[in-house]
Amino acid sequence: MFIITHDLEAALICDKAAILRDGRLLEFDTSQNLISSLPSEGLIARFTIQNLNEKIIAFIEKFPSIRRIIRVGNEAIEVLMENFEENLPKVIEYILDNNIIITSMSKDIATFRRYFQIRILQEEEKEIGSKDVKVIRK
């Protein structure tokens, strides 16, 4: 049975998910395998940062191991990085050492919706030829 929908969470009940864009098949695999293909196999750090703004986000994204920053609220970001367990303490120290106030932090696994958002951004980067775009703004 095929289910065609824009409801990204429906992918979680399907054996496999396909992502199509402009009539092209971008991905076809289990939702878990697709999420696991993200940096650090889809682990994310969610930070709530006091007075979060574009300048702070730009500063944080300069940390070498960070691969994506997704703004998920007025004061919240999700960060994907390489070697998550090794680099998370270093990222936290980097943020705090620069007088940026973290009001909360959690570790989670990316959702299929987040995977989809990042995958589409990658396609847009290919189209415009920019590999420096790392921040997703909601």
Secondary structure, 3 states (H helix, E strand, C coil): CCCCCCCHHHHHHCCCEEEEECCEEEEEECHHHHHHCCHHHHEEEEEEECCCCHHHHHHHCCCCCEEEEEECCCCEEEEEECCHHHHHHHHHHHHHHCCCCEEEEEEEECCHHHHHHHHHHHHHHHHHCCCCCCEEEC
